[in-house]
Amino acid sequence: MGNQKRPLVHNLYESPMKPEEIEAASFAAIDSEAGEHGFTTDEWIVVRRMIHTTADFALVKSVLFSEDAIESASNALEERCSIYVDSNMIRSGVSEARLKAVNTAYIKDDVVCHVADKDVAEECKTAGLPRSLFAVRKAKNILHGGIAAFGNAPVALLELNRMIVEDGIKPALVIGMPVGFIHVEESKEELKSLGVPYIILEGRRGGSPIAVSVIHSLCAIAAERVKGGVNAV
């Protein structure tokens, strides 16, 4: 034990940093390392937080925004739109405090996930199709004008794409970031062609944490607009 090195956490004890200071330093490091990126100010707020969540700078080359994505999402959040998510991990990760910073009427139940609902599970067994398909179908009444976030289930995104085409559903924003190998890339490619606002992570990458980071970034942007400011983080 006499030769044991001093644990590194003592450096933090001696030079404390608050969580917000760590986050600010992280964002500064990302800005410095990323250099020129070609995104608008608001788009970079979203992409930078995605990088902060993953430490993956390759995302810079793979995130796509429709021209109306940020504006449409901000307006919807200010109006307290419902947010449909394809996994309970996303639902758990979305901060109620961040939502309330945009609209104080927001409650946690405004973030909706049906994938674990009993009736959805029963439909899945009967049809032999993934639960995520029936879960997004069940959310039809909140998807028009709402935000839909996909970080897990490409089949759910494919079903929403069908609903957009066949049922006339028009979400305020679709966050298309399911992860995986089957149905993933085609679900994102199809979304791009449908004329609805989107933020897409191209290729096979995605995941619930990234989807949460996008929602939080959009809340930050919308909250600054509500306050009349110009700089969100």
C-alpha positions in Angstrom: 0.0 0.0 0.0 2.9 2.3 0.6 3.6 2.6 -3.2 0.0 3.2 -4.1 -0.5 6.3 -6.3 -2.6 9.2 -5.1 -6.1 8.8 -6.5 -6.8 11.4 -9.2 -10.1 12.5 -7.7 -8.0 14.5 -5.1 -7.2 16.9 -7.9 -10.9 17.6 -8.2 -11.3 18.0 -4.4 -8.6 20.6 -4.5 -9.9 22.5 -7.6 -13.7 21.9 -7.5 -15.8 22.4 -10.6 -19.5 22.6 -10.6 -21.4 20.5 -13.2 -22.3 23.6 -15.3 -18.6 24.5 -15.3 -17.6 21.1 -16.5 -20.3 21.3 -19.2 -19.1 24.7 -20.4 -15.5 23.5 -20.5 -16.6 20.4 -22.5 -18.5 22.6 -25.0 -15.5 24.9 -25.4 -13.3 21.8 -26.1 -15.8 20.6 -28.7 -15.9 24.0 -30.4 -12.2 24.1 -30.5 -11.7 20.6 -31.8 -14.5 20.6 -34.3 -13.4 23.8 -36.0 -15.4 24.9 -39.1 -18.5 22.7 -39.4 -21.0 24.5 -41.7 -24.0 24.3 -39.4 -26.1 27.3 -38.4 -25.8 28.6 -34.8 -28.9 26.7 -33.7 -28.0 23.6 -35.6 -24.6 23.6 -34.0 -26.2 23.7 -30.5 -27.9 20.4 -31.4 -24.9 18.8 -33.0 -22.5 19.9 -30.2 -24.7 18.3 -27.5 -24.8 15.1 -29.6 -21.0 15.1 -29.6 -21.0 15.9 -25.9 -23.2 12.8 -25.3 -21.1 10.5 -27.4 -17.6 12.0 -27.7 -17.9 11.2 -31.4 -16.8 14.0 -33.7 -17.7 11.9 -36.8 -21.3 12.9 -36.1 -20.5 16.3 -37.7 -20.6 14.6 -41.1 -23.7 12.6 -40.5 -26.4 15.0 -39.0 -28.9 16.4 -41.4 -31.5 19.1 -40.7 -34.5 20.1 -42.9 -34.6 23.8 -43.4 -37.6 24.2 -41.1 -36.5 21.8 -38.3 -35.4 24.2 -35.6 -38.2 26.7 -36.2 -40.9 24.1 -36.3 -39.7 22.3 -33.2 -39.3 25.6 -31.2 -42.9 26.7 -32.1 -44.2 23.3 -31.1 -42.4 23.2 -27.8 -43.6 26.7 -27.0 -47.2 25.5 -27.5 -46.5 22.4 -25.2 -46.7 19.8 -27.9 -46.7 16.2 -27.0 -43.4 14.3 -27.6 -43.7 10.7 -28.7 -40.6 8.6 -28.1 -39.9 5.0 -29.1 -38.3 3.8 -25.9 -38.9 4.2 -22.2 -35.2 5.0 -21.9 -35.7 8.2 -23.9 -38.8 9.0 -21.8 -36.9 8.6 -18.6 -34.0 10.7 -19.9 -36.0 13.7 -21.0 -35.8 16.4 -18.3 -39.1 17.8 -17.1 -37.2 20.9 -16.0 -35.9 21.5 -19.5 -39.4 21.2 -20.9 -40.8 23.6 -18.2 -38.1 26.1 -19.2 -39.9 26.4 -22.5 -43.5 26.1 -21.2 -44.2 25.9 -17.5 -47.3 23.8 -18.2 -45.3 20.8 -19.3 -45.5 17.7 -17.3 -43.7 14.4 -17.6 -46.7 12.7 -19.1 -46.4 15.0 -22.1 -43.5 12.6 -23.1 -45.3 9.5 -24.3 -44.1 5.9 -25.0 -46.5 3.0 -25.6 -44.0 0.3 -26.3 -44.6 -1.4 -23.0 -48.4 -1.1 -23.0 -50.3 -4.3 -22.5 -52.6 -3.8 -25.6 -49.5 -3.1 -27.7 -47.9 -6.4 -26.6 -51.1 -8.3 -27.4 -51.3 -6.8 -30.9 -47.6 -7.7 -31.4 -48.2 -11.4 -30.6 -51.3 -11.6 -32.8 -49.7 -10.0 -35.8 -46.2 -11.3 -35.5 -44.8 -7.8 -35.9 -42.6 -5.7 -33.6 -44.2 -3.9 -30.6 -42.7 -0.6 -31.7 -44.9 -0.6 -34.8 -48.1 -0.8 -32.8 -46.8 1.6 -30.2 -46.4 4.4 -32.7 -49.7 3.6 -34.3 -51.4 3.9 -30.9 -49.9 7.4 -30.7 -51.6 8.6 -33.9 -53.7 11.2 -32.0 -50.7 13.1 -30.7 -48.3 12.8 -33.6 -49.9 15.4 -35.8 -48.3 18.6 -34.7 -46.1 16.9 -32.1 -42.5 15.8 -31.9 -41.6 12.2 -32.6 -38.1 10.9 -31.5 -36.7 7.6 -32.6 -33.5 6.3 -31.1 -34.2 2.7 -30.9 -36.7 1.3 -33.3 -36.4 1.7 -37.1 -39.6 -0.3 -37.6 -41.4 2.4 -35.6 -40.0 5.1 -37.9 -41.0 3.1 -40.9 -44.6 3.0 -39.6 -44.6 6.7 -38.9 -43.4 7.2 -42.4 -46.4 5.2 -43.7 -48.7 7.2 -41.4 -47.4 10.5 -42.9 -48.0 9.2 -46.4 -51.3 7.3 -46.0 -52.9 9.0 -43.0 -51.9 12.6 -43.5 -50.0 12.8 -40.2 -47.7 15.8 -40.1 -45.4 16.0 -37.0 -43.8 19.3 -36.1 -40.5 17.4 -36.1 -39.2 13.9 -36.5 -35.9 13.0 -34.8 -34.8 10.1 -36.9 -32.0 8.4 -35.1 -32.8 4.7 -34.7 -29.7 2.5 -34.3 -29.0 -0.9 -35.7 -28.5 -3.0 -38.9 -32.0 -3.9 -40.2 -34.4 -1.4 -41.6 -32.3 1.5 -40.2 -30.8 3.3 -43.1 -33.9 2.9 -45.3 -36.2 4.3 -42.6 -34.0 7.4 -42.4 -33.8 7.8 -46.2 -37.5 7.5 -46.6 -38.1 10.1 -43.9 -36.0 12.6 -45.9 -38.4 12.4 -48.8 -41.7 13.0 -47.0 -41.7 16.8 -46.7 -41.9 16.9 -42.9 -39.4 18.7 -40.6 -36.6 16.3 -39.5 -33.3 15.9 -37.8 -31.6 12.7 -39.0 -28.4 10.9 -38.1 -27.5 9.1 -41.3 -26.3 5.6 -41.4 -26.5 2.9 -38.7 -25.7 5.1 -35.8 -28.2 6.4 -33.3 -29.5 5.5 -29.9 -31.7 6.7 -27.1 -29.0 8.9 -25.4 -28.5 10.8 -28.7 -32.2 11.3 -29.1 -32.5 12.7 -25.6 -29.6 15.1 -26.3 -31.4 16.4 -29.3 -34.6 17.0 -27.4 -32.7 18.8 -24.6 -30.9 21.0 -27.2 -34.2 22.0 -28.8 -35.6 22.9 -25.4 -32.6 25.1 -24.8 -33.1 26.9 -28.1 -36.8 27.3 -27.5 -36.3 28.5 -24.0 -33.9 31.2 -25.1 -36.4 32.4 -27.7 -39.1 32.5 -25.0 -36.9 34.7 -22.9 -36.0 36.8 -26.0 -32.4 35.8 -25.9 -30.1 34.7 -28.7 -27.6 32.3 -27.1 -28.6 28.9 -26.0 -26.4 26.1 -24.8 
